[in-house]
Amino acid sequence: MPIKTQGDLPVKEILESENIFVMDEKRAMHQDIRPIQILILNLMPLKEETELQLLRSLSNTPLQVDVTFMAVESHEAKNTSLSHLNKFYETFTDIKKRKFDGMIITGAPVEQMPFEKVDYWNELTEIMDWTEKHVTSTIFLCWAAQASLYHFYGLEKKPLDKKMFGLFQHRVLNRKIPLVRGFDDVFLAPHSRHTEVPIADIHACKDLTVLAESEEAGLFLAMAEGGRKIFVMGHPEYDRVTLDGEYKRDLAKGLPIEIPKNYYKDDDPNNKPLLTWRAHANNLYTNWLNYYVYQSTPYDLYGTPDFREI
């Protein structure tokens, strides 16, 4: 699949070195098709790392995807240069009158704070409400999944005794639902969080359908409104060394952290981590783009009723 980005986006060169077809604006102008419009609200501090992870995840389909990156206006990024944000990112003010086929809202390292204490919470809730009329299907990742479950359904997050950290086995439920088509009965996926929405509370919410869960890690995947809202409690987009970097970062800071589970061979951090979740991660994003974005979205985003009515 060609991913359309700005021609000088820094991660473009890395993607091309991995044989991922990246198309710039000039070449896209000559394509006589309507690309799928995907908006990514990137709340992660290391934005370029997350850009690369998500663009990789969206690259395994024959569809042409036009990606727009957005950052919140009510928070000053400390780990990404202002020049990068100004050049490659839009704000909600810039895009609020547009419509998108799909949207991804990332996690953020603010999970131990009450939602209302996060400095961009009011802006985020406005964006989440906006998605209901302007986006066909939205994926909420990790903290964003917790935030959206709280905002839309009143489900509270709970602190964990220790960080849920590493790779955990999950089992598939509701196999007939297309989002988990092609998944194995049991699969691994990364988690990295200090809080959770209890799985019993999620099962008790009549608006939610649980698609995959773990006895140890709880929820991995749920959906609502026929796939208009998709909640991913883990981090399927993580690269091979993301958990390794988090582990060594926390060690260097003297924070309480255990070796990520099921990650290093022989639980030895000196060993290269095995990449054991990429196939299911790719399958998840491919199924989302195909069944919940491409096959659900109207051809003319602006000549149709509100998405809420579709």
Disulfide bonds with the S-S distance in Angstrom:
none
